[in-house]
Amino acid sequence: MNTAKEHFHGSDLEKVEQIFGIKKEDIVSFGANVNPLGISPMLRDNLASHIDAITSYPDREYTDLRKAISRYVGADFNRIMVGNGSTELIGLFIQIQNPKKAMLISPTYSEYEREILLSGGTCTYHFLQEEDDFHLNVDALLSSLTSEYDLLIICNPNNPTSTIIPRPDMDRIVGTCKELGIFVLVDETYIEFTQNMEAFTSIPLTDTYDNMVILRGISKFFASPGLRLGYAICNNPGLYEEMSKIKNPWTINSLAGVAGEIMFSDEAYIKASKEFTYEERAYCLDRLEKMPYAKAFDSYGNFILVKISKDDLTSYGVFEACIKKGFMIRDCADFAGLDDHFIRFCFMEHEHNEGLMDVLETLLG
């Protein structure tokens, strides 16, 4: 058995298989934050009939795909750009903006900092505070922003805390950044899992501001990380023109483009995914509330951040106990701003959620 305290990401199933001797097929990945309902049934039933799409090049402008996204998010078609996952769009945006000094609201996804450092910039953290239950203190953030920054990155809902910034607060933030000459990148990867999403998404703010870009993808909510499809929403034609100049053509293959058009129109699947998330969130929070050595923080994504308060138990110890039962959670000790008393897990099928709660109850109950 492994004794080194390694940190495993949700996609590290092969690594876990090798170290713990558990077949990856037998592991339930609570660390990947992917919708357990799987892909859209409409996509499953119809994609094969579009196989001939691979015999020709995709439309360079991805017009039909962008129109499908426009209908889905309620944003102007001309404000939408698509890319090979949101990762490509993050890289393109940072390459164009070339930020010298960026602020990240942390703890958060590590890819932002990586891209900034690769571009030659530096990063400063504005840490969410545990005493605020990891909700953003907007006044504290605004008081720390100055014109020396040229980029602010916000994950909303945030990973790994699962907390969210309401749109009126985001309005204040983006407005202040506009005055200071700061561009704002808002990553809404998990927004579709949020109850009353329409009250939280920042997309309507693009009617007012041209110093913000909103990123989304299909990996998590639509359970399609292998398709590599992401999209950006921004009311800044100059930025899009610059991104289009350096963006490689046809980075989205023909089938991925067709798949996007289909899944964004599958209203029954979208509704079922939301309702499933709401029910399982309530179930898990209720179970955790009864565990004296666990504190669950507010959840607006499809995952929950939990603090362990048992003196002789660390996040790695919980990870190890769970993986022995075939449940792979996320040890959050390697997130900047957290320590070895925090874990994160997403919602899987109900029977698996029950199993995980039973394991946590034996450890933290």
C-alpha positions in Angstrom: 0.0 0.0 0.0 1.2 3.5 -0.8 2.3 5.6 2.1 3.4 8.8 0.3 0.8 11.5 0.5 0.2 12.1 -3.2 -2.6 14.2 -4.6 -4.8 12.7 -7.2 -7.0 14.6 -9.6 -10.3 13.4 -10.8 -8.8 12.1 -14.1 -6.0 10.2 -12.4 -7.8 6.8 -12.4 -4.8 5.0 -14.0 -2.5 6.4 -11.4 -4.8 5.3 -8.6 -5.2 1.9 -10.2 -1.4 1.4 -10.2 -0.8 2.6 -6.7 -3.8 1.1 -4.8 -4.3 -2.0 -6.9 -7.9 -1.2 -7.7 -9.1 -1.6 -11.3 -10.1 1.8 -12.7 -13.4 0.3 -13.8 -14.2 -0.4 -10.1 -13.6 3.2 -9.0 -16.4 5.7 -8.6 -14.8 9.1 -9.4 -16.2 11.6 -7.0 -13.2 13.9 -7.9 -13.9 14.7 -11.6 -17.1 16.8 -11.1 -18.7 15.2 -14.2 -22.5 14.8 -14.5 -23.2 11.1 -13.6 -26.3 11.0 -15.9 -23.8 10.6 -18.8 -24.2 12.2 -22.2 -27.5 13.6 -23.6 -29.8 10.8 -24.8 -30.6 12.9 -27.8 -26.9 13.0 -28.6 -26.6 9.2 -28.1 -29.5 8.5 -30.4 -28.6 11.0 -33.2 -24.8 11.5 -33.4 -24.1 8.3 -35.4 -26.5 9.5 -38.2 -24.2 12.5 -38.7 -21.0 10.5 -39.2 -20.7 11.7 -42.8 -19.8 15.1 -41.3 -16.2 14.0 -41.0 -15.9 13.8 -44.8 -15.7 17.6 -45.1 -14.0 20.4 -43.2 -16.0 22.2 -40.6 -17.3 25.7 -41.2 -14.5 28.0 -40.1 -17.0 30.2 -38.3 -18.9 27.3 -36.8 -22.1 29.3 -37.5 -24.7 26.6 -36.7 -22.9 25.7 -33.5 -22.6 29.3 -32.3 -26.3 29.8 -33.1 -27.2 26.8 -31.0 -25.1 28.2 -28.1 -26.7 31.6 -28.6 -30.2 30.1 -28.2 -29.0 28.0 -25.2 -27.4 30.9 -23.2 -29.6 33.8 -24.5 -26.6 35.8 -25.7 -26.0 37.6 -29.0 -24.6 35.2 -31.7 -21.9 37.7 -32.5 -20.6 37.6 -28.9 -19.8 33.9 -29.0 -16.5 32.2 -29.9 -15.9 28.5 -29.7 -12.7 26.6 -29.0 -11.2 23.2 -28.3 -12.4 23.2 -24.7 -12.3 26.2 -22.4 -8.6 25.5 -21.9 -7.8 26.6 -25.5 -9.9 29.8 -25.0 -8.2 30.6 -21.6 -4.8 30.2 -23.4 -5.9 32.4 -26.4 -7.3 35.1 -24.1 -4.2 35.3 -21.9 -2.0 35.3 -25.0 -3.9 38.3 -26.4 -4.2 40.2 -23.1 -0.6 39.3 -22.1 -1.3 40.3 -18.4 1.7 41.5 -16.5 0.0 41.2 -13.1 -3.2 39.2 -12.5 -5.2 38.6 -9.4 -6.8 35.2 -8.8 -9.6 34.6 -6.2 -8.4 31.6 -4.4 -8.4 28.7 -3.7 -9.2 27.9 -7.3 -8.4 26.0 -10.5 -4.7 25.9 -11.1 -4.8 26.2 -14.9 -5.3 30.0 -14.7 -2.0 30.6 -13.0 -0.2 28.2 -15.3 -1.3 30.0 -18.4 -0.4 33.4 -16.9 3.1 32.2 -15.9 3.7 30.7 -19.3 2.9 34.1 -20.8 5.5 35.8 -18.6 3.0 37.4 -16.1 2.8 37.1 -12.3 -0.1 36.3 -10.1 -1.4 37.6 -6.7 -4.0 35.7 -4.7 -7.1 37.2 -3.0 -7.9 34.4 -0.6 -11.5 33.5 0.3 -11.7 33.3 4.1 -12.9 30.3 6.1 -14.5 32.6 8.7 -16.7 33.9 5.8 -17.5 30.3 4.8 -15.5 30.9 1.7 -18.0 33.5 0.4 -16.3 36.5 -1.3 -16.1 39.7 0.8 -16.7 42.0 -2.1 -15.6 45.1 -0.3 -12.3 43.5 0.7 -11.7 42.5 -2.9 -12.4 45.9 -4.3 -10.2 47.6 -1.7 -7.3 45.4 -2.9 -7.7 46.1 -6.6 -5.5 48.8 -8.1 -4.5 49.9 -11.6 -1.3 47.9 -11.4 -3.4 44.8 -12.1 -4.5 44.2 -15.7 -6.5 40.9 -15.2 -8.9 39.5 -12.5 -9.9 35.8 -12.8 -13.0 34.5 -11.1 -14.4 31.0 -11.1 -18.1 31.2 -10.5 -19.3 28.9 -8.9 -15.8 28.5 -7.5 -13.8 25.3 -7.6 -13.1 23.8 -5.0 -15.3 25.9 -2.6 -18.5 25.6 -4.5 -19.4 29.2 -3.4 -20.9 31.7 -5.8 -20.9 35.5 -6.4 -24.4 36.9 -7.0 -24.8 39.0 -10.2 -25.2 42.4 -8.4 -21.9 41.8 -6.7 -20.3 40.8 -9.9 -21.7 44.0 -11.5 -19.8 46.0 -8.8 -16.6 44.1 -9.4 -16.6 44.4 -13.2 -17.6 48.0 -13.0 -14.7 48.8 -10.6 -12.4 46.9 -12.8 -13.6 48.9 -15.8 -12.6 52.1 -14.0 -9.2 50.7 -13.2 -8.5 49.3 -16.6 -8.7 45.7 -15.5 -10.1 42.9 -17.7 -12.2 40.2 -15.9 -12.3 36.6 -16.9 -15.3 34.7 -15.4 -15.2 31.0 -15.6 -18.8 29.6 -15.5 -17.9 25.9 -15.9 -20.3 24.9 -13.1 -23.0 27.5 -13.4 -25.5 25.1 -14.9 -25.6 23.1 -11.7 -26.7 26.2 -9.8 -30.2 26.4 -8.6 -31.9 29.6 -10.0 -28.9 29.9 -12.4 -30.5 32.8 -14.2 -30.1 35.0 -11.1 -26.3 34.2 -10.9 -24.9 34.0 -14.4 -22.9 37.0 -15.5 -23.9 36.8 -19.2 -26.4 39.7 -18.9 -23.5 41.9 -17.8 -22.0 41.6 -21.2 -24.8 44.0 -22.4 -23.0 46.7 -20.3 -19.3 45.8 -20.1 -16.7 45.1 -22.7 -14.0 44.4 -20.2 -15.2 40.9 -19.3 -15.2 37.5 -21.0 -17.3 34.5 -19.8 -16.1 31.0 -20.4 -18.1 27.8 -20.4 -17.6 24.2 -21.6 -19.4 20.9 -22.0 -17.1 18.7 -19.9 -18.9 18.8 -16.6 -22.6 19.5 -17.1 -22.9 17.7 -20.4 -20.6 14.9 -19.3 -18.5 15.2 -22.5 -14.9 16.0 -21.6 -13.6 13.9 -24.5 -15.4 16.1 -27.1 -13.2 19.1 -26.1 -15.7 21.9 -26.8 -15.8 25.2 -25.0 -17.2 28.6 -25.7 -16.6 32.3 -24.7 -19.1 35.1 -24.4 -17.8 38.7 -24.7 -19.0 42.0 -26.0 -15.6 43.2 -27.3 -15.3 42.8 -31.1 -11.6 44.0 -31.0 -10.7 41.2 -28.6 -12.5 38.6 -30.7 -10.8 39.8 -33.9 -7.4 39.5 -32.2 -8.2 36.0 -30.9 -9.5 34.9 -34.4 -6.2 36.1 -36.0 -4.1 33.7 -33.8 -6.6 30.9 -33.3 -5.9 27.8 -35.4 -8.7 27.0 -37.8 -10.9 23.9 -37.3 -9.8 23.2 -33.7 -13.2 21.7 -33.2 -13.8 18.6 -35.3 -17.0 18.2 -37.3 -18.6 15.6 -35.0 -18.0 17.7 -31.9 -19.6 20.7 -33.6 -22.7 18.6 -34.5 -22.7 17.1 -31.0 -22.8 20.6 -29.5 -25.8 21.6 -31.6 -27.7 18.5 -30.5 -26.9 18.5 -26.8 -27.7 22.2 -26.3 -31.2 21.5 -27.6 -31.9 18.5 -25.3 -34.2 20.3 -22.9 -35.4 17.1 -21.2 -31.8 16.1 -20.4 -30.9 19.6 -19.1 -33.9 19.6 -16.8 -33.2 16.1 -15.5 -29.6 17.0 -14.8 -30.5 20.0 -12.8 -33.2 18.3 -10.8 -30.9 15.4 -10.1 -28.2 17.8 -8.8 -30.6 19.6 -6.6 -31.9 16.4 -5.0 -28.4 14.8 -4.4 -27.0 18.1 -3.1 -29.8 18.3 -0.5 -29.3 14.6 0.4 -25.5 14.9 0.9 -25.8 18.1 2.9 -28.4 16.6 5.2 -26.2 13.6 5.9 -23.1 15.7 6.5 -24.9 18.0 8.8 -25.4 15.1 11.2 -21.6 14.3 11.3 -20.0 16.1 14.3 -16.5 16.1 12.8 -17.5 17.4 9.3 -18.4 20.9 8.2 -19.9 21.2 4.8 -19.8 24.6 3.1 -22.5 26.1 1.0 -22.7 24.4 -2.4 -23.7 26.0 -5.7 -21.9 23.6 -8.0 -22.2 19.9 -8.3 -19.8 19.3 -5.5 -19.3 20.1 -1.8 -16.2 21.2 0.1 -15.9 19.7 3.6 -13.6 20.5 6.5 -12.5 17.6 8.7 -12.3 18.6 12.4 -11.2 15.2 13.9 -7.7 15.7 15.5 -6.2 12.4 14.3 -7.6 12.5 10.8 -6.3 14.3 7.7 -7.7 14.8 4.2 -5.4 12.1 2.9 -6.5 9.7 5.6 -10.1 10.2 4.4 -9.1 9.9 0.8 -7.3 6.6 1.6 -10.3 5.2 3.5 -12.7 6.1 0.7 -10.5 4.7 -2.1 -10.3 1.4 -0.3 -14.1 1.2 -0.8 -13.8 2.2 -4.4 -14.8 5.9 -3.9 -12.3 8.4 -5.2 -12.8 11.8 -3.6 -10.5 14.9 -3.9 -7.9 15.6 -1.2 -7.8 19.4 -1.3 -4.5 19.9 0.6 -2.7 21.0 -2.6 -5.1 23.9 -3.2 -3.5 27.3 -2.3 -5.4 28.6 0.6 -6.5 25.2 2.0 -4.7 22.6 4.1 -4.8 18.9 4.9 -8.2 19.1 6.6 -10.3 19.7 3.4 -11.9 17.3 1.0 -14.2 17.8 -2.0 -16.5 15.4 -3.7 -19.1 15.7 -6.5 -22.5 14.1 -6.7 -22.7 10.7 -8.4 -25.6 8.2 -8.7 -27.7 8.1 -5.6 -26.6 4.6 -4.5 -22.9 5.7 -4.7 -23.6 8.9 -2.8 -25.2 6.7 -0.1 -22.1 4.5 0.0 -19.8 7.5 0.3 -21.9 9.1 3.0 -21.7 5.8 4.9 -17.9 5.8 4.7 -17.7 9.4 5.8 -20.1 8.7 8.7 -17.8 6.0 10.0 -14.9 8.4 9.9 -16.6 11.7 10.9 -19.7 10.7 12.7 
